Amino acid sequence: MTASCAVEVSNGECYVSLTGEVDLHNAEVIVEWLQLAVDVPGCSSVEVDLSSLDFLDGQGISSLLRGHRYAEARGVNFKVKQPRLIVARALNITGADRVLGLC
């Protein structure tokens, strides 16, 4: 399964929804999507919804962390929310949940 992304922008906030699986095969494209969201003109916050994400491996976690660093370097707030249990466990085990502002 591949990943897909939907982006909505409202009042300076960018909402990104990731669907499918994020792994070695598509992690770089996820980084690109997150960077594009951060770069939306007037964007002050990026919220990544993980509720439809079925799988996230180490490369996927790295892609989220890279998106976070990219946003942070540009003064844009970045957080992830609503991961499914399997994704939440991966984020928790690695400590990425604390860095990404999991809510």
Biopython code that builds the backbone (N, CA, C, O; Angstrom):
import numpy as np
from Bio.PDB.StructureBuilder import StructureBuilder

atoms = [
    (1, "MET", "N", (0.847, -1.181, 0.000)),
    (1, "MET", "CA", (0.000, 0.000, 0.000)),
    (1, "MET", "C", (0.891, 1.242, 0.000)),
    (1, "MET", "O", (1.979, 1.236, 0.575)),
    (2, "THR", "N", (0.437, 2.259, -0.622)),
    (2, "THR", "CA", (1.183, 3.507, -0.683)),
    (2, "THR", "C", (0.565, 4.522, 0.274)),
    (2, "THR", "O", (-0.440, 4.250, 0.931)),
    (3, "ALA", "N", (1.172, 5.664, 0.334)),
    (3, "ALA", "CA", (0.654, 6.747, 1.172)),
    (3, "ALA", "C", (0.003, 7.796, 0.288)),
    (3, "ALA", "O", (0.353, 7.961, -0.881)),
    (4, "SER", "N", (-0.944, 8.494, 0.873)),
    (4, "SER", "CA", (-1.521, 9.650, 0.199)),
    (4, "SER", "C", (-1.623, 10.777, 1.220)),
    (4, "SER", "O", (-1.539, 10.564, 2.430)),
    (5, "CYS", "N", (-1.804, 11.960, 0.698)),
    (5, "CYS", "CA", (-1.803, 13.142, 1.545)),
    (5, "CYS", "C", (-2.897, 14.094, 1.093)),
    (5, "CYS", "O", (-3.115, 14.295, -0.101)),
    (6, "ALA", "N", (-3.574, 14.669, 2.063)),
    (6, "ALA", "CA", (-4.550, 15.716, 1.781)),
    (6, "ALA", "C", (-4.176, 16.918, 2.639)),
    (6, "ALA", "O", (-3.826, 16.764, 3.809)),
    (7, "VAL", "N", (-4.249, 18.107, 2.062)),
    (7, "VAL", "CA", (-3.877, 19.323, 2.780)),
    (7, "VAL", "C", (-5.026, 20.314, 2.714)),
    (7, "VAL", "O", (-5.599, 20.554, 1.651)),
    (8, "GLU", "N", (-5.348, 20.878, 3.854)),
    (8, "GLU", "CA", (-6.345, 21.941, 3.933)),
    (8, "GLU", "C", (-5.712, 23.113, 4.677)),
    (8, "GLU", "O", (-4.958, 22.916, 5.630)),
    (9, "VAL", "N", (-6.017, 24.320, 4.243)),
    (9, "VAL", "CA", (-5.484, 25.513, 4.890)),
    (9, "VAL", "C", (-6.649, 26.383, 5.336)),
    (9, "VAL", "O", (-7.586, 26.632, 4.579)),
    (10, "SER", "N", (-6.570, 26.841, 6.586)),
    (10, "SER", "CA", (-7.620, 27.697, 7.123)),
    (10, "SER", "C", (-7.012, 28.644, 8.151)),
    (10, "SER", "O", (-6.435, 28.199, 9.143)),
    (11, "ASN", "N", (-7.141, 29.940, 7.917)),
    (11, "ASN", "CA", (-6.684, 30.965, 8.857)),
    (11, "ASN", "C", (-5.241, 30.775, 9.318)),
    (11, "ASN", "O", (-4.954, 30.865, 10.512)),
    (12, "GLY", "N", (-4.352, 30.517, 8.396)),
    (12, "GLY", "CA", (-2.938, 30.374, 8.722)),
    (12, "GLY", "C", (-2.543, 29.031, 9.283)),
    (12, "GLY", "O", (-1.376, 28.813, 9.607)),
    (13, "GLU", "N", (-3.500, 28.121, 9.405)),
    (13, "GLU", "CA", (-3.199, 26.783, 9.894)),
    (13, "GLU", "C", (-3.337, 25.797, 8.751)),
    (13, "GLU", "O", (-4.302, 25.834, 7.987)),
    (14, "CYS", "N", (-2.354, 24.913, 8.650)),
    (14, "CYS", "CA", (-2.321, 23.925, 7.585)),
    (14, "CYS", "C", (-2.561, 22.549, 8.202)),
    (14, "CYS", "O", (-1.834, 22.128, 9.101)),
    (15, "TYR", "N", (-3.579, 21.860, 7.714)),
    (15, "TYR", "CA", (-3.926, 20.534, 8.209)),
    (15, "TYR", "C", (-3.541, 19.500, 7.153)),
    (15, "TYR", "O", (-3.991, 19.559, 6.008)),
    (16, "VAL", "N", (-2.700, 18.555, 7.565)),
    (16, "VAL", "CA", (-2.223, 17.512, 6.663)),
    (16, "VAL", "C", (-2.761, 16.179, 7.160)),
    (16, "VAL", "O", (-2.605, 15.850, 8.336)),
    (17, "SER", "N", (-3.387, 15.416, 6.286)),
    (17, "SER", "CA", (-3.865, 14.080, 6.629)),
    (17, "SER", "C", (-3.072, 13.063, 5.825)),
    (17, "SER", "O", (-3.067, 13.097, 4.594)),
    (18, "LEU", "N", (-2.401, 12.158, 6.532)),
    (18, "LEU", "CA", (-1.656, 11.086, 5.874)),
    (18, "LEU", "C", (-2.472, 9.807, 5.938)),
    (18, "LEU", "O", (-3.063, 9.485, 6.968)),
    (19, "THR", "N", (-2.497, 9.085, 4.833)),
    (19, "THR", "CA", (-3.269, 7.855, 4.715)),
    (19, "THR", "C", (-2.374, 6.760, 4.156)),
    (19, "THR", "O", (-1.513, 7.019, 3.316)),
    (20, "GLY", "N", (-2.581, 5.538, 4.625)),
    (20, "GLY", "CA", (-1.855, 4.394, 4.075)),
    (20, "GLY", "C", (-0.677, 3.993, 4.922)),
    (20, "GLY", "O", (-0.796, 3.869, 6.141)),
    (21, "GLU", "N", (0.468, 3.787, 4.285)),
    (21, "GLU", "CA", (1.681, 3.340, 4.962)),
    (21, "GLU", "C", (2.835, 4.260, 4.624)),
    (21, "GLU", "O", (3.008, 4.662, 3.474)),
    (22, "VAL", "N", (3.624, 4.593, 5.638)),
    (22, "VAL", "CA", (4.824, 5.392, 5.417)),
    (22, "VAL", "C", (6.010, 4.522, 5.800)),
    (22, "VAL", "O", (6.163, 4.119, 6.953)),
    (23, "ASP", "N", (6.842, 4.246, 4.812)),
    (23, "ASP", "CA", (7.993, 3.378, 5.033)),
    (23, "ASP", "C", (9.148, 3.804, 4.130)),
    (23, "ASP", "O", (9.114, 4.876, 3.525)),
    (24, "LEU", "N", (10.151, 2.966, 4.048)),
    (24, "LEU", "CA", (11.348, 3.239, 3.260)),
    (24, "LEU", "C", (11.030, 3.656, 1.831)),
    (24, "LEU", "O", (11.734, 4.485, 1.255)),
    (25, "HIS", "N", (9.988, 3.093, 1.262)),
    (25, "HIS", "CA", (9.673, 3.320, -0.146)),
    (25, "HIS", "C", (9.079, 4.693, -0.452)),
    (25, "HIS", "O", (9.158, 5.164, -1.587)),
    (26, "ASN", "N", (8.485, 5.338, 0.552)),
    (26, "ASN", "CA", (7.852, 6.625, 0.266)),
    (26, "ASN", "C", (8.174, 7.717, 1.289)),
    (26, "ASN", "O", (7.562, 8.786, 1.260)),
    (27, "ALA", "N", (9.110, 7.466, 2.175)),
    (27, "ALA", "CA", (9.430, 8.438, 3.230)),
    (27, "ALA", "C", (9.884, 9.783, 2.656)),
    (27, "ALA", "O", (9.540, 10.832, 3.201)),
    (28, "GLU", "N", (10.642, 9.764, 1.579)),
    (28, "GLU", "CA", (11.127, 11.028, 1.001)),
    (28, "GLU", "C", (9.988, 11.879, 0.454)),
    (28, "GLU", "O", (10.016, 13.105, 0.565)),
    (29, "VAL", "N", (9.004, 11.243, -0.126)),
    (29, "VAL", "CA", (7.862, 11.993, -0.655)),
    (29, "VAL", "C", (7.057, 12.591, 0.499)),
    (29, "VAL", "O", (6.493, 13.675, 0.355)),
    (30, "ILE", "N", (6.997, 11.915, 1.621)),
    (30, "ILE", "CA", (6.305, 12.449, 2.805)),
    (30, "ILE", "C", (7.012, 13.716, 3.273)),
    (30, "ILE", "O", (6.362, 14.709, 3.600)),
    (31, "VAL", "N", (8.334, 13.682, 3.305)),
    (31, "VAL", "CA", (9.102, 14.875, 3.679)),
    (31, "VAL", "C", (8.765, 16.028, 2.740)),
    (31, "VAL", "O", (8.546, 17.154, 3.187)),
    (32, "GLU", "N", (8.725, 15.752, 1.458)),
    (32, "GLU", "CA", (8.384, 16.797, 0.480)),
    (32, "GLU", "C", (6.996, 17.353, 0.738)),
    (32, "GLU", "O", (6.806, 18.568, 0.698)),
    (33, "TRP", "N", (6.020, 16.490, 1.001)),
    (33, "TRP", "CA", (4.654, 16.948, 1.276)),
    (33, "TRP", "C", (4.619, 17.837, 2.518)),
    (33, "TRP", "O", (3.962, 18.879, 2.527)),
    (34, "LEU", "N", (5.333, 17.416, 3.566)),
    (34, "LEU", "CA", (5.348, 18.198, 4.805)),
    (34, "LEU", "C", (6.020, 19.554, 4.592)),
    (34, "LEU", "O", (5.564, 20.570, 5.118)),
    (35, "GLN", "N", (7.093, 19.560, 3.827)),
    (35, "GLN", "CA", (7.773, 20.824, 3.542)),
    (35, "GLN", "C", (6.881, 21.754, 2.728)),
    (35, "GLN", "O", (6.855, 22.960, 2.973)),
    (36, "LEU", "N", (6.162, 21.213, 1.778)),
    (36, "LEU", "CA", (5.222, 22.034, 0.996)),
    (36, "LEU", "C", (4.142, 22.631, 1.896)),
    (36, "LEU", "O", (3.741, 23.780, 1.712)),
    (37, "ALA", "N", (3.674, 21.852, 2.865)),
    (37, "ALA", "CA", (2.661, 22.357, 3.791)),
    (37, "ALA", "C", (3.234, 23.497, 4.635)),
    (37, "ALA", "O", (2.579, 24.521, 4.828)),
    (38, "VAL", "N", (4.436, 23.318, 5.128)),
    (38, "VAL", "CA", (5.087, 24.361, 5.932)),
    (38, "VAL", "C", (5.258, 25.631, 5.114)),
    (38, "VAL", "O", (5.128, 26.734, 5.645)),
    (39, "ASP", "N", (5.547, 25.486, 3.836)),
    (39, "ASP", "CA", (5.829, 26.626, 2.971)),
    (39, "ASP", "C", (4.585, 27.319, 2.400)),
    (39, "ASP", "O", (4.708, 28.262, 1.618)),
    (40, "VAL", "N", (3.394, 26.859, 2.783)),
    (40, "VAL", "CA", (2.174, 27.540, 2.334)),
    (40, "VAL", "C", (2.232, 28.981, 2.839)),
    (40, "VAL", "O", (2.441, 29.203, 4.032)),
    (41, "PRO", "N", (2.053, 29.960, 1.958)),
    (41, "PRO", "CA", (2.117, 31.359, 2.386)),
    (41, "PRO", "C", (1.171, 31.654, 3.557)),
    (41, "PRO", "O", (-0.011, 31.313, 3.518)),
    (42, "GLY", "N", (1.708, 32.284, 4.578)),
    (42, "GLY", "CA", (0.914, 32.652, 5.743)),
    (42, "GLY", "C", (0.712, 31.548, 6.757)),
    (42, "GLY", "O", (0.034, 31.746, 7.765)),
    (43, "CYS", "N", (1.296, 30.378, 6.500)),
    (43, "CYS", "CA", (1.137, 29.242, 7.404)),
    (43, "CYS", "C", (1.929, 29.481, 8.694)),
    (43, "CYS", "O", (3.132, 29.738, 8.650)),
    (44, "SER", "N", (1.248, 29.395, 9.841)),
    (44, "SER", "CA", (1.929, 29.547, 11.122)),
    (44, "SER", "C", (1.930, 28.246, 11.915)),
    (44, "SER", "O", (2.619, 28.130, 12.929)),
    (45, "SER", "N", (1.155, 27.267, 11.447)),
    (45, "SER", "CA", (1.017, 26.011, 12.168)),
    (45, "SER", "C", (0.700, 24.881, 11.192)),
    (45, "SER", "O", (-0.090, 25.047, 10.263)),
    (46, "VAL", "N", (1.331, 23.732, 11.419)),
    (46, "VAL", "CA", (1.037, 22.524, 10.636)),
    (46, "VAL", "C", (0.623, 21.437, 11.615)),
    (46, "VAL", "O", (1.346, 21.124, 12.561)),
    (47, "GLU", "N", (-0.543, 20.871, 11.375)),
    (47, "GLU", "CA", (-1.054, 19.779, 12.194)),
    (47, "GLU", "C", (-1.212, 18.556, 11.293)),
    (47, "GLU", "O", (-1.937, 18.597, 10.299)),
    (48, "VAL", "N", (-0.532, 17.476, 11.650)),
    (48, "VAL", "CA", (-0.539, 16.266, 10.823)),
    (48, "VAL", "C", (-1.432, 15.216, 11.474)),
    (48, "VAL", "O", (-1.146, 14.738, 12.572)),
    (49, "ASP", "N", (-2.505, 14.865, 10.793)),
    (49, "ASP", "CA", (-3.460, 13.877, 11.273)),
    (49, "ASP", "C", (-2.993, 12.487, 10.831)),
    (49, "ASP", "O", (-2.865, 12.211, 9.638)),
    (50, "LEU", "N", (-2.744, 11.624, 11.809)),
    (50, "LEU", "CA", (-2.257, 10.271, 11.525)),
    (50, "LEU", "C", (-3.343, 9.215, 11.709)),
    (50, "LEU", "O", (-3.044, 8.020, 11.699)),
    (51, "SER", "N", (-4.587, 9.630, 11.877)),
    (51, "SER", "CA", (-5.665, 8.685, 12.186)),
    (51, "SER", "C", (-5.935, 7.675, 11.073)),
    (51, "SER", "O", (-6.517, 6.622, 11.337)),
    (52, "SER", "N", (-5.531, 7.966, 9.844)),
    (52, "SER", "CA", (-5.745, 7.032, 8.728)),
    (52, "SER", "C", (-4.454, 6.371, 8.280)),
    (52, "SER", "O", (-4.401, 5.753, 7.217)),
    (53, "LEU", "N", (-3.413, 6.503, 9.093)),
    (53, "LEU", "CA", (-2.131, 5.890, 8.768)),
    (53, "LEU", "C", (-2.101, 4.482, 9.348)),
    (53, "LEU", "O", (-2.271, 4.302, 10.554)),
    (54, "ASP", "N", (-1.886, 3.481, 8.490)),
    (54, "ASP", "CA", (-1.907, 2.081, 8.905)),
    (54, "ASP", "C", (-0.565, 1.568, 9.383)),
    (54, "ASP", "O", (-0.511, 0.616, 10.162)),
    (55, "PHE", "N", (0.526, 2.181, 8.930)),
    (55, "PHE", "CA", (1.857, 1.675, 9.251)),
    (55, "PHE", "C", (2.857, 2.805, 9.174)),
    (55, "PHE", "O", (2.760, 3.676, 8.310)),
    (56, "LEU", "N", (3.819, 2.789, 10.079)),
    (56, "LEU", "CA", (4.883, 3.781, 10.119)),
    (56, "LEU", "C", (6.150, 3.091, 10.602)),
    (56, "LEU", "O", (6.212, 2.637, 11.745)),
    (57, "ASP", "N", (7.172, 3.006, 9.733)),
    (57, "ASP", "CA", (8.422, 2.380, 10.152)),
    (57, "ASP", "C", (9.431, 3.460, 10.553)),
    (57, "ASP", "O", (9.083, 4.637, 10.650)),
    (58, "GLY", "N", (10.662, 3.057, 10.782)),
    (58, "GLY", "CA", (11.700, 3.998, 11.198)),
    (58, "GLY", "C", (11.927, 5.118, 10.206)),
    (58, "GLY", "O", (12.153, 6.261, 10.603)),
    (59, "GLN", "N", (11.872, 4.809, 8.922)),
    (59, "GLN", "CA", (12.031, 5.846, 7.906)),
    (59, "GLN", "C", (10.852, 6.806, 7.920)),
    (59, "GLN", "O", (11.015, 8.001, 7.673)),
    (60, "GLY", "N", (9.671, 6.287, 8.207)),
    (60, "GLY", "CA", (8.493, 7.134, 8.315)),
    (60, "GLY", "C", (8.594, 8.077, 9.500)),
    (60, "GLY", "O", (8.252, 9.255, 9.399)),
    (61, "ILE", "N", (9.068, 7.552, 10.628)),
    (61, "ILE", "CA", (9.281, 8.397, 11.806)),
    (61, "ILE", "C", (10.299, 9.475, 11.477)),
    (61, "ILE", "O", (10.121, 10.638, 11.837)),
    (62, "SER", "N", (11.355, 9.088, 10.797)),
    (62, "SER", "CA", (12.377, 10.058, 10.381)),
    (62, "SER", "C", (11.782, 11.142, 9.497)),
    (62, "SER", "O", (12.159, 12.308, 9.615)),
    (63, "SER", "N", (10.862, 10.781, 8.616)),
    (63, "SER", "CA", (10.256, 11.778, 7.731)),
    (63, "SER", "C", (9.434, 12.785, 8.533)),
    (63, "SER", "O", (9.444, 13.976, 8.224)),
    (64, "LEU", "N", (8.720, 12.316, 9.561)),
    (64, "LEU", "CA", (7.971, 13.236, 10.417)),
    (64, "LEU", "C", (8.917, 14.153, 11.192)),
    (64, "LEU", "O", (8.659, 15.349, 11.326)),
    (65, "LEU", "N", (10.006, 13.590, 11.697)),
    (65, "LEU", "CA", (10.984, 14.399, 12.431)),
    (65, "LEU", "C", (11.645, 15.430, 11.525)),
    (65, "LEU", "O", (11.906, 16.557, 11.945)),
    (66, "ARG", "N", (11.915, 15.043, 10.289)),
    (66, "ARG", "CA", (12.485, 16.001, 9.334)),
    (66, "ARG", "C", (11.502, 17.114, 9.020)),
    (66, "ARG", "O", (11.895, 18.275, 8.898)),
    (67, "GLY", "N", (10.225, 16.771, 8.888)),
    (67, "GLY", "CA", (9.201, 17.787, 8.684)),
    (67, "GLY", "C", (9.129, 18.741, 9.867)),
    (67, "GLY", "O", (8.982, 19.951, 9.696)),
    (68, "HIS", "N", (9.235, 18.183, 11.068)),
    (68, "HIS", "CA", (9.221, 18.986, 12.288)),
    (68, "HIS", "C", (10.407, 19.953, 12.316)),
    (68, "HIS", "O", (10.237, 21.139, 12.595)),
    (69, "ARG", "N", (11.594, 19.449, 12.029)),
    (69, "ARG", "CA", (12.793, 20.314, 12.017)),
    (69, "ARG", "C", (12.670, 21.401, 10.964)),
    (69, "ARG", "O", (13.039, 22.549, 11.209)),
    (70, "TYR", "N", (12.161, 21.054, 9.810)),
    (70, "TYR", "CA", (11.969, 22.030, 8.729)),
    (70, "TYR", "C", (11.027, 23.138, 9.189)),
    (70, "TYR", "O", (11.298, 24.319, 8.976)),
    (71, "ALA", "N", (9.922, 22.750, 9.820)),
    (71, "ALA", "CA", (8.955, 23.732, 10.312)),
    (71, "ALA", "C", (9.572, 24.599, 11.404)),
    (71, "ALA", "O", (9.435, 25.822, 11.392)),
    (72, "GLU", "N", (10.241, 23.961, 12.333)),
    (72, "GLU", "CA", (10.851, 24.682, 13.445)),
    (72, "GLU", "C", (11.849, 25.730, 12.945)),
    (72, "GLU", "O", (11.901, 26.841, 13.471)),
    (73, "ALA", "N", (12.626, 25.380, 11.947)),
    (73, "ALA", "CA", (13.616, 26.302, 11.392)),
    (73, "ALA", "C", (12.955, 27.516, 10.734)),
    (73, "ALA", "O", (13.600, 28.546, 10.538)),
    (74, "ARG", "N", (11.683, 27.395, 10.398)),
    (74, "ARG", "CA", (10.959, 28.484, 9.738)),
    (74, "ARG", "C", (9.952, 29.160, 10.661)),
    (74, "ARG", "O", (9.140, 29.975, 10.223)),
    (75, "GLY", "N", (10.016, 28.810, 11.946)),
    (75, "GLY", "CA", (9.123, 29.428, 12.917)),
    (75, "GLY", "C", (7.677, 28.976, 12.819)),
    (75, "GLY", "O", (6.765, 29.692, 13.233)),
    (76, "VAL", "N", (7.467, 27.786, 12.270)),
    (76, "VAL", "CA", (6.114, 27.230, 12.105)),
    (76, "VAL", "C", (5.910, 26.121, 13.128)),
    (76, "VAL", "O", (6.728, 25.206, 13.224)),
    (77, "ASN", "N", (4.830, 26.199, 13.887)),
    (77, "ASN", "CA", (4.499, 25.167, 14.858)),
    (77, "ASN", "C", (4.121, 23.880, 14.113)),
    (77, "ASN", "O", (3.427, 23.930, 13.097)),
    (78, "PHE", "N", (4.575, 22.741, 14.616)),
    (78, "PHE", "CA", (4.345, 21.458, 13.948)),
    (78, "PHE", "C", (3.977, 20.431, 15.004)),
    (78, "PHE", "O", (4.698, 20.264, 15.988)),
    (79, "LYS", "N", (2.859, 19.740, 14.805)),
    (79, "LYS", "CA", (2.485, 18.668, 15.715)),
    (79, "LYS", "C", (1.734, 17.587, 14.964)),
    (79, "LYS", "O", (1.192, 17.814, 13.882)),
    (80, "VAL", "N", (1.714, 16.410, 15.562)),
    (80, "VAL", "CA", (0.970, 15.288, 14.992)),
    (80, "VAL", "C", (-0.144, 14.918, 15.959)),
    (80, "VAL", "O", (-0.049, 15.154, 17.164)),
    (81, "LYS", "N", (-1.211, 14.328, 15.401)),
    (81, "LYS", "CA", (-2.338, 13.971, 16.263)),
    (81, "LYS", "C", (-2.999, 12.679, 15.814)),
    (81, "LYS", "O", (-2.859, 12.261, 14.664)),
    (82, "GLN", "N", (-3.707, 12.064, 16.716)),
    (82, "GLN", "CA", (-4.593, 10.923, 16.520)),
    (82, "GLN", "C", (-3.989, 9.721, 15.790)),
    (82, "GLN", "O", (-4.599, 9.207, 14.853)),
    (83, "PRO", "N", (-2.815, 9.268, 16.197)),
    (83, "PRO", "CA", (-2.296, 8.065, 15.539)),
    (83, "PRO", "C", (-3.050, 6.821, 15.992)),
    (83, "PRO", "O", (-3.518, 6.742, 17.128)),
    (84, "ARG", "N", (-3.160, 5.866, 15.100)),
    (84, "ARG", "CA", (-3.700, 4.561, 15.469)),
    (84, "ARG", "C", (-2.713, 3.912, 16.440)),
    (84, "ARG", "O", (-1.564, 4.344, 16.538)),
    (85, "LEU", "N", (-3.148, 2.897, 17.144)),
    (85, "LEU", "CA", (-2.347, 2.266, 18.189)),
    (85, "LEU", "C", (-0.972, 1.821, 17.695)),
    (85, "LEU", "O", (0.030, 2.066, 18.368)),
    (86, "ILE", "N", (-0.908, 1.172, 16.534)),
    (86, "ILE", "CA", (0.375, 0.676, 16.038)),
    (86, "ILE", "C", (1.338, 1.827, 15.737)),
    (86, "ILE", "O", (2.542, 1.708, 15.967)),
    (87, "VAL", "N", (0.814, 2.924, 15.231)),
    (87, "VAL", "CA", (1.641, 4.096, 14.926)),
    (87, "VAL", "C", (2.038, 4.794, 16.221)),
    (87, "VAL", "O", (3.181, 5.226, 16.370)),
    (88, "ALA", "N", (1.099, 4.905, 17.158)),
    (88, "ALA", "CA", (1.400, 5.534, 18.448)),
    (88, "ALA", "C", (2.501, 4.771, 19.179)),
    (88, "ALA", "O", (3.376, 5.378, 19.797)),
    (89, "ARG", "N", (2.459, 3.462, 19.110)),
    (89, "ARG", "CA", (3.502, 2.643, 19.765)),
    (89, "ARG", "C", (4.871, 2.915, 19.158)),
    (89, "ARG", "O", (5.856, 3.069, 19.881)),
    (90, "ALA", "N", (4.932, 2.974, 17.847)),
    (90, "ALA", "CA", (6.210, 3.247, 17.185)),
    (90, "ALA", "C", (6.748, 4.619, 17.587)),
    (90, "ALA", "O", (7.941, 4.769, 17.849)),
    (91, "LEU", "N", (5.882, 5.603, 17.635)),
    (91, "LEU", "CA", (6.296, 6.951, 18.033)),
    (91, "LEU", "C", (6.736, 6.975, 19.494)),
    (91, "LEU", "O", (7.706, 7.646, 19.846)),
    (92, "ASN", "N", (6.018, 6.238, 20.344)),
    (92, "ASN", "CA", (6.341, 6.204, 21.765)),
    (92, "ASN", "C", (7.653, 5.480, 22.038)),
    (92, "ASN", "O", (8.479, 5.962, 22.813)),
    (93, "ILE", "N", (7.848, 4.342, 21.414)),
    (93, "ILE", "CA", (9.062, 3.543, 21.630)),
    (93, "ILE", "C", (10.309, 4.338, 21.266)),
    (93, "ILE", "O", (11.333, 4.237, 21.943)),
    (94, "THR", "N", (10.228, 5.118, 20.214)),
    (94, "THR", "CA", (11.384, 5.878, 19.750)),
    (94, "THR", "C", (11.534, 7.237, 20.448)),
    (94, "THR", "O", (12.568, 7.893, 20.320)),
    (95, "GLY", "N", (10.505, 7.648, 21.179)),
    (95, "GLY", "CA", (10.544, 8.962, 21.818)),
    (95, "GLY", "C", (10.137, 10.093, 20.889)),
    (95, "GLY", "O", (10.130, 11.257, 21.288)),
    (96, "ALA", "N", (9.800, 9.756, 19.660)),
    (96, "ALA", "CA", (9.418, 10.775, 18.679)),
    (96, "ALA", "C", (8.119, 11.465, 19.079)),
    (96, "ALA", "O", (7.892, 12.616, 18.705)),
    (97, "ASP", "N", (7.263, 10.777, 19.836)),
    (97, "ASP", "CA", (5.998, 11.389, 20.259)),
    (97, "ASP", "C", (6.240, 12.675, 21.049)),
    (97, "ASP", "O", (5.487, 13.639, 20.909)),
    (98, "ARG", "N", (7.280, 12.697, 21.873)),
    (98, "ARG", "CA", (7.575, 13.880, 22.678)),
    (98, "ARG", "C", (8.113, 15.023, 21.816)),
    (98, "ARG", "O", (7.804, 16.188, 22.066)),
    (99, "VAL", "N", (8.897, 14.699, 20.828)),
    (99, "VAL", "CA", (9.474, 15.707, 19.944)),
    (99, "VAL", "C", (8.387, 16.298, 19.044)),
    (99, "VAL", "O", (8.364, 17.504, 18.795)),
    (100, "LEU", "N", (7.498, 15.448, 18.565)),
    (100, "LEU", "CA", (6.493, 15.876, 17.587)),
    (100, "LEU", "C", (5.258, 16.513, 18.201)),
    (100, "LEU", "O", (4.342, 16.898, 17.474)),
    (101, "GLY", "N", (5.213, 16.634, 19.519)),
    (101, "GLY", "CA", (4.063, 17.260, 20.149)),
    (101, "GLY", "C", (2.787, 16.484, 19.939)),
    (101, "GLY", "O", (1.735, 17.060, 19.665)),
    (102, "LEU", "N", (2.880, 15.171, 20.068)),
    (102, "LEU", "CA", (1.722, 14.305, 19.847)),
    (102, "LEU", "C", (0.561, 14.734, 20.725)),
    (102, "LEU", "O", (0.703, 14.893, 21.938)),
    (103, "CYS", "N", (-0.590, 14.919, 20.090)),
    (103, "CYS", "CA", (-1.790, 15.281, 20.868)),
    (103, "CYS", "C", (-2.948, 14.408, 20.437)),
    (103, "CYS", "O", (-4.052, 14.544, 20.962)),
]
sb = StructureBuilder()
sb.init_structure("model")
sb.init_model(0)
sb.init_chain("A")
sb.init_seg("    ")
for serial, (resi, resn, name, xyz) in enumerate(atoms, 1):
    if name == "N":
        sb.init_residue(resn, " ", resi, " ")
    sb.init_atom(name, np.array(xyz, "f"), 0.0, 1.0, " ", f" {name:<3s}", serial, name[0])
structure = sb.get_structure()
